[in-house]
């Protein structure tokens, strides 16, 4: 059974930082591209960042220069370091494992507010 479990969300002030983690089990982690998505209330789910099996990273324009995605295949974990957070970054953040089919985590809430 495949499971993706996100953690690290919370409440942070504008300009602050958070580091999200997503630990995978039940799959060969190194074979999967990993992505982070987010969904704000009343809005569609948007792709935020992705990292390939070889470690190549890509970012949505709205997080470039502020967010960094990384992976640790030995720990079956993907990370999202989020710096210079803005109120508009408030959303539920979801981890996604992508290969022939996609798997999703349950999400972790990130709230950026003073």
BALOKOL-600649 format. One record per residue: residue in one letter; z, y, x of N, C-alpha, C, O in turn. Coordinates in steps of 0.05 Angstrom, whole numbers, plus 5000, padded with zeros to 4 digits. Example, Ala and Ser with C-alpha at 12.3 -4.5 7.8 and 13.67 -1.06 7.14 Angstrom:
REM residues 2
A515648865264515649105246515649345264516949345285 S514249555257514349795273515750015258516150235268 
This chain:
REM residues 114
X500049765017500050005000500050255018501750285035 X498050425013497850665029499750875019499950924994 X501251005037502951225029502651455049502551415073 X502551695038502551945054504852105044505052165021 X506652175063509152315055509252575070509652585095 X509052795055509253065067512053155069513753075052 X512653325088515253445091514953715106512853765117 X517153875105517154115120516754375104516854595115 X516154345079515754575062518454725057520554625064 X518254955045520655105039520055395033517755475029 X522155555033521955845028522055995055523855945071 X520156175059520056325084519256605078517756655059 X520156795094519457075090516657125101515656985119 X515257325091512657405102512857455132514757575142 X510857355146510857365175512257135189512057105213 X513556965174514956735185513156495190510756505186 X514456275198512956035205514155795192516555785187 X512555595187513455325179511655125192509355175199 X512754885195511154665206511354435186513454315181 X509054365175508854145156508153885171506753885191 X509253665161508653405172507753215150508453255127 X506053035157505152825138505052565152503452515170 X506852385144506952125157505551915139506151895115 X503751765151502151575137503051285143504051235165 X502851115123503450835127501450675110500350765090 X501050425118499350245102496350275108494750155095 X495750425129492950455137492850475167494850535181 X490350435179490050475207489550765212487250865211 X491650905218491651205218489451315236488051505228 X489051195259487151305279484251295269482551425280 X483751135248481051115237480351325216478151335207 X482351485209482051675187481951955197483552045213 X480052115187480152405189482452495170482852375149 X483852695178486152795163485753085155484653245171 X486553155131486153425121488753525108490353365099 X488953785107490953915090489454085069487454225075 X490354065045489454225022491854375011494154315017 X491254574994493354714980492454784952490054824947 X494454814935493854884907496055074898498355004896 X495155314891497055514880497055484849495155374838 X499155574836499255554807496855674793496155904798 X495655514775493355604760490755624775488755734765 X490755524800488355544816487355264824488855064822 X484955244834483854994843485054914870486255084884 X484854664877485754564903483754644924481354584921 X484654774945482854864966483454714992485754654999 X481354655006481554545033482554755052481654985052 X484454685070485754865088484854815117484054995131 X485054565125484454485153483954195154484954035138 X482454105175481853825179481753755208481153925225 X482453505214482253415242480953145242481652965227 X478953115260477452865261479052645275481252695286 X477852405276479152185290479252245320480952135334 X477452405330477452475358479052725365479152805388 X480252855344481953085349480553355345481853555350 X478053355337476753605332477753735306478053605286 X478453995307479654125285477854335273476254465287 X478054375247476654585233478554715212480454585203 X477954965206479755115189478255285168475955365173 X479455315146478455505126478755785138480555845153 X476955965130476956235141479556375136480556535152 X480856315113483256465106485656385122487756515119 X485556175139487756105156487056105186488856055202 X484656155192483856155220485456355236485956585228 X486456265260488056435277491056425270492656535285 X491756315247494556305238495556025237497955975243 X493955835228494755555224493555385246491355435255 X494955175254493954975273494554695263496854625257 X492454535262492854255254492854085279491354135298 X494453875279494553685301495353415290496253385267 X494953215307495652945299496952795322496352845345 X498652605315499952425334499452145324500852045306 X497352015335496651745326498851535331499051345316 X500451585352502551395357504751405336506151205331 X504951635322506951665301505751665273507151715254 X503151615272501751615246502351875230502751865206 X502252095244503052345232501052565238500052595261 X500552735218498952975221500753215215502453195198 X500353425230501953665228500253905220497853915225 X501654105208500354355203502454575211504354615197 X501854705233503554925242502455175229500155255232 X504155315214503355545198504955785209507355805206 X503555985220504756225230503756465215501756455200 X505156685218504356935204503756895175501756985164 X505656765162505256695134505256935116506657135121 X503556915095503257135076503957035048503956795043 X504657215030505357125003503056964990503656784974 X500657024997498356874985498056594996496456444986 X499656525016499756255026501556075008501655835012 X502956194989504656044971503055844955501155914941 X503755584957502355374944503755104949505655094965 X502854904935503554624942501454534963499054564958 X502454434985500654335006500554035006502553895005 X498053935006497553645004496253535029494553665041 X497053305037495853165059493752965047494152845026 X491552945062489352775053488352605077487952705099 X488052345072486852165092484052095082483652005059 X482052135099479252115090477851905108477751925132 X476651715094474751535108472751445087471251605076 X472651185080470851095059471951175032470451215013 X474551205030475851305006478051495015478951485038 X478951654996481051855003483751754993483951624972 X485751835007488551794999489952065000489352235016 X491852094981493252354979496252314979497352114970 X497652514990500552524988501352664963499652744947 X503952684959505052804934505353104936505753234916 X505053214960505253504964507953604971509953474966 X507953834984510453964991510154264985508054384992 X512154384973511954664964512454854988514454825003 X510755044990511155265009511255524993509355584979 X513355674997513655934983514156145004516056135020 X512456355003512656575022513456825006511856924990 X515856905009516957124993519257265007520757135022 X519557525002521857665013524057674993526157784998 
